[in-house]
């Protein structure tokens, strides 16, 4: 079973693996099939679900909400994470000319209200600012957060893809701690290991959430020299530790980081979810972890 862990001291508890729903619109499931999948991963201990207002062109939350409406009691068994601030061109904003970011109070409030309506719930467990916004007024974001908290619409707040400086800026205006920074971590892209992002979170004892652990499938399908080196090394380590797939090696590699990331699973196939859960039994040695580092970088450590 998957354990629940504290995201930050005195913060919310989420499952140590998170089910991502950003591709829900591509899974071709009926509402009942979506509900069945949700209940299956809850039974396995994965109780945290990851959303964003824009996923599926603003459709994924609605699709999830339709499934949840079939059995409203399931809401009490899960923690819902969602995000806002990206504004995509399309029917949602027909007057808009380009995709951009908006961390204004009005837009954050509108986004949360829309997410709650689409999901069919009264509160988000965690709301994240999806992308850093160079026009972000930290005081205005703090006002939006305070109002949403007071109204009972959001329980906790965090960020996604923020640098340490951006994280500290927003935190400086808030009374409660930001509970996570959701960032990309995979063997092809792990710059957050070197740019201070994970160092800061470890210092704050705040666990990151790791998105795109499989590099969007590039690790399996890519043809570059980097991908070939990484894939070969992951396969060698898979054999050494007795894992059933390189997916499991990747999850173990991500979880080996001392900031203790919560990997987000992107697949809608319960077999892949079970595979990720089985990865919790594996722990890589330091040398095995750095073998993947070297394979990705194409050179030894300095």
C-alpha contacts under 8 A as a table, 3 or more apart, distances in Angstrom:
res1	aa1	res2	aa2	distance
1	X	44	X	5.69
1	X	45	X	5.41
1	X	277	X	7.63
2	X	15	X	6.54
2	X	16	X	6.43
2	X	17	X	7.03
2	X	44	X	6.65
2	X	45	X	4.58
2	X	46	X	6.17
2	X	277	X	6.98
3	X	15	X	5.78
3	X	16	X	5.92
3	X	45	X	6.73
4	X	13	X	5.88
4	X	14	X	5.28
4	X	15	X	4.20
4	X	16	X	5.77
5	X	13	X	5.13
5	X	14	X	5.58
5	X	15	X	6.06
5	X	16	X	5.98
6	X	9	X	6.79
6	X	10	X	7.39
6	X	11	X	6.16
6	X	12	X	5.85
6	X	13	X	4.38
6	X	14	X	6.54
7	X	11	X	5.86
7	X	12	X	5.94
7	X	13	X	5.97
7	X	14	X	6.81
7	X	179	X	6.01
7	X	180	X	6.70
7	X	206	X	5.75
7	X	207	X	5.24
7	X	208	X	7.89
8	X	11	X	4.87
8	X	12	X	7.22
8	X	179	X	5.55
8	X	180	X	7.40
8	X	204	X	7.74
8	X	205	X	5.95
8	X	206	X	4.38
8	X	207	X	6.41
9	X	205	X	6.91
9	X	206	X	7.29
11	X	156	X	7.98
11	X	179	X	6.47
12	X	156	X	7.46
12	X	179	X	7.66
14	X	18	X	7.91
14	X	47	X	7.23
14	X	48	X	5.81
14	X	79	X	6.83
15	X	18	X	6.25
15	X	45	X	7.00
15	X	46	X	5.56
15	X	47	X	5.75
15	X	48	X	5.63
15	X	262	X	7.97
16	X	46	X	7.57
16	X	262	X	5.29
16	X	263	X	7.40
17	X	46	X	6.02
17	X	48	X	7.58
17	X	262	X	5.51
17	X	263	X	5.44
17	X	264	X	6.15
17	X	265	X	7.28
17	X	277	X	7.66
18	X	46	X	6.12
18	X	47	X	7.24
18	X	48	X	5.15
18	X	49	X	5.77
18	X	50	X	6.79
18	X	262	X	6.74
18	X	263	X	6.22
18	X	264	X	4.61
18	X	265	X	6.08
19	X	41	X	7.96
19	X	46	X	6.75
19	X	47	X	7.81
19	X	48	X	6.29
19	X	49	X	4.86
19	X	50	X	6.14
19	X	264	X	5.68
19	X	265	X	5.01
19	X	266	X	6.70
20	X	23	X	7.85
20	X	49	X	5.80
20	X	50	X	4.69
20	X	51	X	6.70
20	X	264	X	5.63
20	X	265	X	5.36
20	X	266	X	5.00
20	X	267	X	7.55
21	X	24	X	5.10
21	X	49	X	7.02
21	X	50	X	5.94
21	X	51	X	5.76
21	X	60	X	7.05
21	X	266	X	6.74
21	X	268	X	7.95
22	X	25	X	7.80
22	X	50	X	7.57
22	X	51	X	6.17
22	X	52	X	7.30
22	X	55	X	5.17
22	X	56	X	6.67
22	X	60	X	6.77
22	X	266	X	7.28
23	X	26	X	5.43
23	X	27	X	6.84
23	X	55	X	7.24
23	X	56	X	6.61
23	X	60	X	7.55
23	X	266	X	7.20
23	X	267	X	7.91
23	X	268	X	7.99
24	X	27	X	5.34
24	X	28	X	7.83
24	X	56	X	7.22
24	X	60	X	5.75
24	X	63	X	7.53
24	X	64	X	7.95
24	X	268	X	7.29
25	X	28	X	6.67
25	X	56	X	5.59
25	X	59	X	6.93
25	X	60	X	5.78
25	X	63	X	7.37
26	X	56	X	7.96
27	X	268	X	6.55
29	X	32	X	7.78
29	X	33	X	5.45
29	X	34	X	5.89
30	X	33	X	5.06
30	X	34	X	6.22
31	X	34	X	5.08
31	X	35	X	6.27
31	X	63	X	7.26
31	X	64	X	7.93
31	X	66	X	6.09
31	X	67	X	4.72
31	X	70	X	7.91
32	X	35	X	5.04
32	X	36	X	6.12
32	X	67	X	6.24
32	X	70	X	7.53
33	X	36	X	4.99
33	X	37	X	6.16
34	X	37	X	5.18
34	X	38	X	6.19
34	X	64	X	7.17
34	X	67	X	5.76
35	X	38	X	5.00
35	X	39	X	6.14
35	X	67	X	4.92
35	X	68	X	6.52
35	X	70	X	7.49
35	X	71	X	7.97
36	X	39	X	5.17
36	X	40	X	6.09
37	X	40	X	5.02
37	X	41	X	6.45
37	X	268	X	7.66
37	X	270	X	6.91
38	X	41	X	5.54
38	X	42	X	6.24
39	X	42	X	4.99
39	X	43	X	6.13
39	X	74	X	7.81
40	X	43	X	5.24
40	X	44	X	6.54
40	X	270	X	7.40
41	X	44	X	4.93
41	X	45	X	6.42
41	X	46	X	5.33
41	X	47	X	7.16
41	X	270	X	7.27
41	X	273	X	7.42
42	X	45	X	5.06
42	X	46	X	5.00
42	X	47	X	5.01
42	X	77	X	7.55
42	X	78	X	7.60
43	X	46	X	7.37
44	X	274	X	7.96
47	X	77	X	6.61
47	X	78	X	4.68
47	X	79	X	6.23
48	X	78	X	5.56
48	X	79	X	4.64
48	X	80	X	6.06
48	X	81	X	7.37
49	X	78	X	7.19
49	X	79	X	6.29
49	X	80	X	5.23
49	X	81	X	6.10
50	X	80	X	6.36
50	X	81	X	4.87
50	X	82	X	6.01
50	X	264	X	7.70
51	X	55	X	7.04
51	X	60	X	7.63
51	X	61	X	6.81
51	X	80	X	7.47
51	X	81	X	5.87
51	X	82	X	4.44
51	X	83	X	6.65
52	X	55	X	5.52
52	X	61	X	7.45
52	X	81	X	7.81
52	X	82	X	4.55
52	X	83	X	4.36
52	X	84	X	6.37
52	X	130	X	7.86
53	X	58	X	5.59
53	X	60	X	7.85
53	X	61	X	6.79
53	X	82	X	6.86
53	X	83	X	6.11
53	X	84	X	5.97
53	X	111	X	6.94
53	X	114	X	7.89
53	X	115	X	6.09
54	X	57	X	5.31
54	X	58	X	4.34
54	X	59	X	7.45
54	X	60	X	7.93
54	X	84	X	7.71
54	X	86	X	7.21
54	X	87	X	7.68
54	X	88	X	7.29
55	X	58	X	5.37
55	X	59	X	6.46
55	X	60	X	5.55
55	X	61	X	7.53
56	X	59	X	4.99
56	X	60	X	5.24
57	X	60	X	7.65
57	X	88	X	7.85
58	X	61	X	7.09
58	X	62	X	7.82
58	X	92	X	7.69
59	X	62	X	5.29
59	X	63	X	6.30
60	X	63	X	5.03
60	X	64	X	6.14
61	X	64	X	5.07
61	X	65	X	6.00
61	X	115	X	6.74
61	X	118	X	5.60
61	X	119	X	5.36
62	X	65	X	4.96
62	X	66	X	6.20
62	X	118	X	4.47
62	X	119	X	5.65
63	X	66	X	5.21
63	X	67	X	6.65
63	X	119	X	7.96
64	X	67	X	5.26
64	X	68	X	6.24
64	X	119	X	6.34
65	X	68	X	4.92
65	X	69	X	6.05
65	X	118	X	5.97
65	X	119	X	3.93
65	X	120	X	5.45
66	X	69	X	5.23
66	X	70	X	6.92
66	X	119	X	7.48
66	X	120	X	7.93
67	X	70	X	5.47
67	X	71	X	7.47
68	X	71	X	5.58
68	X	72	X	5.66
68	X	74	X	6.82
68	X	75	X	7.12
68	X	119	X	7.70
68	X	120	X	7.69
69	X	72	X	5.27
69	X	120	X	7.15
71	X	74	X	6.00
72	X	75	X	5.79
73	X	76	X	5.98
73	X	77	X	7.59
74	X	77	X	5.27
74	X	78	X	6.91
75	X	78	X	5.66
75	X	79	X	7.92
75	X	121	X	7.80
79	X	124	X	7.79
79	X	125	X	5.69
79	X	126	X	7.91
80	X	124	X	5.67
80	X	125	X	5.27
80	X	126	X	6.54
81	X	124	X	6.43
81	X	125	X	5.98
81	X	126	X	4.70
81	X	127	X	5.91
81	X	128	X	7.52
82	X	115	X	7.88
82	X	124	X	7.15
82	X	126	X	6.51
82	X	127	X	5.20
82	X	128	X	6.25
83	X	127	X	5.46
83	X	128	X	4.53
83	X	129	X	5.64
83	X	130	X	5.25
84	X	108	X	6.56
84	X	111	X	6.21
84	X	112	X	7.53
84	X	127	X	7.63
84	X	128	X	6.57
84	X	129	X	5.41
84	X	130	X	5.37
85	X	101	X	5.30
85	X	102	X	4.87
85	X	103	X	5.42
85	X	107	X	7.28
85	X	108	X	6.60
85	X	111	X	7.77
85	X	129	X	6.10
85	X	130	X	5.93
85	X	131	X	6.93
86	X	99	X	7.37
86	X	100	X	5.99
86	X	101	X	4.60
86	X	102	X	6.42
86	X	130	X	6.78
86	X	131	X	7.05
87	X	93	X	7.78
87	X	99	X	5.61
87	X	100	X	5.41
87	X	101	X	5.78
87	X	102	X	6.94
88	X	92	X	7.83
88	X	93	X	7.30
88	X	98	X	7.32
88	X	99	X	4.71
88	X	100	X	6.90
89	X	92	X	7.30
89	X	93	X	5.95
89	X	94	X	6.73
89	X	96	X	5.74
89	X	97	X	6.62
89	X	98	X	6.11
89	X	99	X	5.66
90	X	93	X	5.63
90	X	94	X	5.48
90	X	96	X	7.70
91	X	94	X	4.99
93	X	96	X	5.56
96	X	99	X	7.68
101	X	131	X	7.45
101	X	133	X	5.87
102	X	107	X	6.51
102	X	108	X	7.77
102	X	133	X	6.96
102	X	135	X	7.82
102	X	136	X	7.60
103	X	107	X	6.57
103	X	108	X	6.18
103	X	129	X	7.73
103	X	133	X	6.80
103	X	135	X	7.67
103	X	136	X	5.62
103	X	137	X	7.52
103	X	141	X	6.53
104	X	107	X	5.43
104	X	108	X	6.25
104	X	136	X	7.21
104	X	137	X	7.46
104	X	140	X	6.46
104	X	141	X	6.60
105	X	108	X	5.24
105	X	109	X	6.09
105	X	140	X	5.81
105	X	141	X	5.94
105	X	143	X	7.02
105	X	144	X	4.98
106	X	109	X	5.22
106	X	110	X	6.06
106	X	144	X	7.80
107	X	110	X	4.95
107	X	111	X	5.94
108	X	111	X	5.13
108	X	112	X	6.21
108	X	141	X	7.96
108	X	144	X	6.79
109	X	112	X	5.27
109	X	113	X	6.21
109	X	144	X	6.65
109	X	148	X	7.36
110	X	113	X	5.18
110	X	114	X	6.14
111	X	114	X	5.09
111	X	115	X	6.10
112	X	115	X	5.01
112	X	116	X	6.12
112	X	153	X	7.75
113	X	116	X	5.21
113	X	117	X	6.20
114	X	117	X	5.08
114	X	118	X	6.09
115	X	118	X	5.13
115	X	119	X	5.95
116	X	119	X	5.21
116	X	120	X	5.73
116	X	121	X	5.30
116	X	122	X	6.09
116	X	123	X	6.72
116	X	124	X	7.30
117	X	120	X	5.06
117	X	121	X	6.84
121	X	124	X	7.66
122	X	152	X	7.93
122	X	153	X	6.26
123	X	152	X	6.50
123	X	153	X	4.41
123	X	154	X	5.35
123	X	155	X	7.16
124	X	127	X	6.52
124	X	153	X	6.23
124	X	154	X	4.77
124	X	155	X	6.40
125	X	154	X	5.90
125	X	155	X	5.03
125	X	156	X	6.03
126	X	154	X	6.39
126	X	155	X	6.08
126	X	156	X	4.67
126	X	157	X	5.34
126	X	158	X	7.01
127	X	154	X	6.64
127	X	156	X	6.42
127	X	157	X	4.89
127	X	158	X	6.16
127	X	159	X	7.84
128	X	157	X	5.82
128	X	158	X	4.58
128	X	159	X	4.44
128	X	160	X	6.15
129	X	132	X	7.44
129	X	158	X	6.64
129	X	159	X	4.62
129	X	160	X	5.91
130	X	159	X	6.28
130	X	160	X	4.93
130	X	161	X	6.99
131	X	159	X	7.64
131	X	160	X	5.86
131	X	161	X	5.69
131	X	162	X	6.82
132	X	136	X	7.74
132	X	160	X	7.70
132	X	161	X	6.72
132	X	162	X	5.69
132	X	166	X	7.33
133	X	136	X	5.12
136	X	140	X	7.98
136	X	141	X	7.54
137	X	140	X	5.34
137	X	141	X	6.43
138	X	141	X	5.09
138	X	142	X	6.11
138	X	169	X	6.89
138	X	170	X	5.27
138	X	173	X	6.46
139	X	142	X	5.02
139	X	143	X	6.28
139	X	170	X	7.97
139	X	173	X	6.12
140	X	143	X	5.03
140	X	144	X	6.35
141	X	144	X	5.07
141	X	145	X	6.16
141	X	170	X	7.83
142	X	145	X	5.05
142	X	146	X	6.07
142	X	170	X	7.62
142	X	173	X	6.12
142	X	174	X	5.95
143	X	146	X	5.17
143	X	147	X	6.21
144	X	147	X	5.25
144	X	148	X	6.18
145	X	148	X	5.20
145	X	149	X	6.04
145	X	157	X	7.45
146	X	149	X	5.14
146	X	150	X	6.06
147	X	150	X	5.07
147	X	151	X	6.10
148	X	151	X	5.10
148	X	152	X	6.24
148	X	153	X	5.26
148	X	154	X	5.69
149	X	152	X	5.13
149	X	153	X	6.05
149	X	154	X	5.25
149	X	155	X	6.03
149	X	156	X	7.68
150	X	153	X	7.72
151	X	154	X	7.91
152	X	155	X	6.81
154	X	157	X	7.53
156	X	178	X	7.60
156	X	179	X	6.99
157	X	177	X	7.83
157	X	178	X	5.51
157	X	179	X	6.16
157	X	180	X	7.95
158	X	178	X	4.51
158	X	179	X	5.09
158	X	180	X	5.08
158	X	181	X	6.18
159	X	162	X	6.43
159	X	167	X	7.44
159	X	178	X	7.20
159	X	180	X	6.30
159	X	181	X	4.84
159	X	182	X	6.44
160	X	180	X	7.78
160	X	181	X	4.85
160	X	182	X	4.26
160	X	183	X	5.91
161	X	181	X	6.59
161	X	182	X	5.98
161	X	183	X	4.94
161	X	184	X	7.51
162	X	165	X	7.93
162	X	166	X	5.70
162	X	167	X	5.85
162	X	181	X	6.72
162	X	183	X	7.78
162	X	197	X	7.97
163	X	166	X	5.15
163	X	167	X	6.09
163	X	196	X	7.86
163	X	197	X	6.00
164	X	167	X	5.01
164	X	168	X	6.10
164	X	196	X	6.49
164	X	197	X	5.33
164	X	200	X	6.46
165	X	168	X	5.09
165	X	169	X	6.08
166	X	169	X	5.08
166	X	170	X	6.43
167	X	170	X	5.52
167	X	171	X	6.09
168	X	171	X	4.94
168	X	172	X	5.96
169	X	172	X	5.31
169	X	173	X	7.21
170	X	173	X	5.63
170	X	174	X	6.89
171	X	174	X	5.20
171	X	175	X	7.97
171	X	177	X	6.69
171	X	178	X	6.49
174	X	177	X	6.97
178	X	181	X	7.97
179	X	206	X	6.43
179	X	207	X	7.72
180	X	201	X	7.95
180	X	206	X	6.05
180	X	207	X	5.88
180	X	208	X	5.22
180	X	209	X	6.79
181	X	201	X	7.94
181	X	207	X	7.64
181	X	208	X	5.07
181	X	209	X	6.39
182	X	208	X	5.49
182	X	209	X	4.37
182	X	210	X	5.81
182	X	211	X	6.79
183	X	192	X	7.55
183	X	208	X	6.94
183	X	209	X	6.28
183	X	210	X	5.31
183	X	211	X	5.88
184	X	189	X	7.12
184	X	190	X	7.02
184	X	192	X	7.68
184	X	210	X	5.51
184	X	211	X	4.78
184	X	212	X	5.82
184	X	213	X	7.09
185	X	189	X	6.05
185	X	190	X	4.99
185	X	191	X	7.92
185	X	192	X	7.32
185	X	210	X	5.48
185	X	211	X	6.31
185	X	212	X	6.62
185	X	213	X	5.64
185	X	254	X	6.86
186	X	189	X	5.31
186	X	190	X	5.76
186	X	212	X	6.70
186	X	213	X	4.58
186	X	214	X	6.21
186	X	215	X	5.97
186	X	250	X	7.29
186	X	254	X	6.84
187	X	190	X	6.41
187	X	213	X	7.80
187	X	215	X	7.74
187	X	230	X	7.24
187	X	250	X	7.31
187	X	292	X	6.78
187	X	293	X	7.07
187	X	296	X	6.45
188	X	215	X	6.78
188	X	219	X	7.65
188	X	226	X	7.73
188	X	227	X	7.38
188	X	230	X	7.83
188	X	296	X	5.97
189	X	215	X	7.67
190	X	193	X	5.64
190	X	194	X	7.66
191	X	194	X	5.32
191	X	195	X	6.13
192	X	195	X	5.30
192	X	196	X	6.57
192	X	197	X	5.16
192	X	198	X	5.94
193	X	196	X	6.80
193	X	197	X	6.76
193	X	198	X	5.68
193	X	199	X	7.44
194	X	197	X	7.48
194	X	198	X	7.85
195	X	198	X	7.89
196	X	199	X	4.96
196	X	200	X	5.97
197	X	200	X	5.39
197	X	201	X	6.54
198	X	201	X	5.04
198	X	202	X	6.06
198	X	208	X	7.53
198	X	259	X	6.16
199	X	202	X	5.17
199	X	203	X	6.16
199	X	259	X	7.42
200	X	203	X	5.02
200	X	204	X	6.31
201	X	204	X	5.02
201	X	205	X	5.91
201	X	206	X	4.96
201	X	207	X	6.38
201	X	208	X	7.00
201	X	259	X	6.43
202	X	205	X	4.80
202	X	206	X	6.11
202	X	207	X	7.21
202	X	258	X	7.00
202	X	259	X	4.71
203	X	206	X	7.66
205	X	259	X	7.34
206	X	259	X	7.34
207	X	259	X	5.80
207	X	260	X	5.74
207	X	261	X	5.49
207	X	262	X	7.09
208	X	259	X	6.98
208	X	260	X	7.09
208	X	261	X	4.76
208	X	262	X	6.32
209	X	261	X	5.31
209	X	262	X	4.62
209	X	263	X	5.95
209	X	264	X	6.92
210	X	213	X	6.55
210	X	254	X	7.91
210	X	261	X	5.92
210	X	262	X	5.80
210	X	263	X	4.68
210	X	264	X	5.85
211	X	263	X	6.53
211	X	264	X	5.46
211	X	265	X	7.95
212	X	215	X	4.93
212	X	216	X	5.72
212	X	264	X	7.31
212	X	266	X	7.51
213	X	216	X	7.62
213	X	250	X	7.09
213	X	251	X	7.13
213	X	254	X	7.51
213	X	263	X	6.84
213	X	264	X	7.22
213	X	265	X	7.77
214	X	217	X	5.50
214	X	218	X	7.13
214	X	219	X	6.35
214	X	247	X	7.29
214	X	250	X	7.30
215	X	218	X	5.42
215	X	219	X	6.22
216	X	219	X	7.77
217	X	220	X	5.50
217	X	221	X	6.20
217	X	222	X	7.81
218	X	221	X	5.05
218	X	222	X	4.69
218	X	227	X	7.47
219	X	222	X	5.85
219	X	227	X	5.82
219	X	230	X	7.57
219	X	231	X	6.42
220	X	231	X	7.31
222	X	227	X	5.97
222	X	228	X	7.65
223	X	227	X	6.30
223	X	228	X	6.49
224	X	227	X	5.24
224	X	228	X	6.23
225	X	228	X	5.10
225	X	229	X	6.19
226	X	229	X	5.24
226	X	230	X	6.20
226	X	295	X	7.04
226	X	296	X	5.64
226	X	297	X	7.47
226	X	298	X	7.02
227	X	230	X	5.11
227	X	231	X	5.90
227	X	296	X	7.38
228	X	231	X	5.18
228	X	232	X	6.11
229	X	232	X	5.28
229	X	233	X	6.29
229	X	295	X	5.29
229	X	296	X	6.82
229	X	298	X	7.97
230	X	233	X	5.17
230	X	234	X	6.06
230	X	292	X	6.24
230	X	295	X	5.13
230	X	296	X	5.63
231	X	234	X	5.15
231	X	235	X	6.17
231	X	246	X	7.98
232	X	235	X	5.17
232	X	236	X	6.32
233	X	236	X	5.07
233	X	237	X	6.26
233	X	291	X	7.11
233	X	292	X	6.29
233	X	295	X	6.82
234	X	237	X	5.16
234	X	238	X	6.00
234	X	246	X	5.83
234	X	249	X	6.49
234	X	250	X	7.56
234	X	292	X	6.96
235	X	238	X	4.90
235	X	239	X	6.40
235	X	245	X	7.95
235	X	246	X	5.99
236	X	239	X	5.37
236	X	240	X	6.43
237	X	240	X	4.89
237	X	241	X	6.21
237	X	249	X	7.18
237	X	288	X	7.02
238	X	241	X	5.51
238	X	242	X	5.84
238	X	243	X	5.02
238	X	244	X	7.12
238	X	245	X	6.64
238	X	246	X	5.94
238	X	248	X	7.90
238	X	249	X	6.08
239	X	242	X	5.18
239	X	243	X	6.58
240	X	243	X	7.98
241	X	282	X	7.35
243	X	246	X	7.29
243	X	248	X	6.35
243	X	249	X	6.96
243	X	279	X	7.55
243	X	282	X	7.75
244	X	248	X	7.18
245	X	248	X	5.59
245	X	249	X	7.08
245	X	275	X	7.97
246	X	249	X	4.91
246	X	250	X	6.24
247	X	250	X	5.12
247	X	251	X	6.32
247	X	275	X	7.70
247	X	276	X	7.14
248	X	251	X	5.15
248	X	252	X	6.15
248	X	275	X	6.80
248	X	276	X	5.98
248	X	278	X	7.32
248	X	279	X	4.63
248	X	282	X	7.90
249	X	252	X	5.06
249	X	253	X	6.01
249	X	279	X	7.14
249	X	282	X	7.80
250	X	253	X	4.90
250	X	254	X	6.22
251	X	254	X	5.17
251	X	255	X	6.10
251	X	263	X	7.03
251	X	276	X	6.96
251	X	279	X	6.38
251	X	280	X	7.89
252	X	255	X	5.07
252	X	256	X	6.02
252	X	279	X	6.21
252	X	280	X	6.92
252	X	282	X	6.07
252	X	283	X	5.80
252	X	284	X	6.46
253	X	256	X	5.24
253	X	257	X	7.36
253	X	283	X	7.83
253	X	284	X	6.61
253	X	289	X	6.15
254	X	257	X	5.99
254	X	261	X	6.89
254	X	263	X	7.32
255	X	258	X	7.85
255	X	260	X	5.75
255	X	261	X	5.81
255	X	262	X	7.34
255	X	263	X	7.47
256	X	260	X	7.03
256	X	283	X	6.87
256	X	284	X	6.79
256	X	289	X	7.75
257	X	260	X	5.65
257	X	261	X	7.06
265	X	273	X	6.95
265	X	276	X	7.59
267	X	270	X	7.79
267	X	272	X	6.46
267	X	273	X	6.98
268	X	272	X	7.78
268	X	273	X	7.83
269	X	272	X	5.47
269	X	273	X	6.57
270	X	273	X	4.87
270	X	274	X	6.14
271	X	274	X	5.07
271	X	275	X	6.18
272	X	275	X	4.88
272	X	276	X	6.30
273	X	276	X	5.10
273	X	277	X	6.37
274	X	277	X	5.02
274	X	278	X	6.24
275	X	278	X	5.14
275	X	279	X	6.53
276	X	279	X	5.14
276	X	280	X	7.28
277	X	280	X	5.63
278	X	281	X	5.96
278	X	282	X	7.98
279	X	282	X	5.52
280	X	283	X	7.73
284	X	287	X	7.97
284	X	288	X	5.83
284	X	289	X	6.14
285	X	288	X	5.15
285	X	289	X	6.25
286	X	289	X	5.12
286	X	290	X	6.25
287	X	290	X	5.11
287	X	291	X	6.07
288	X	291	X	5.05
288	X	292	X	6.74
289	X	292	X	5.53
289	X	293	X	6.62
290	X	293	X	4.65
290	X	294	X	6.06
291	X	294	X	5.16
291	X	295	X	6.14
292	X	295	X	5.01
292	X	296	X	6.13
293	X	296	X	5.25
293	X	297	X	6.13
294	X	297	X	5.14
294	X	298	X	5.66
294	X	299	X	5.48
294	X	300	X	5.37
294	X	301	X	6.96
295	X	298	X	5.29
295	X	299	X	7.26
297	X	300	X	7.71
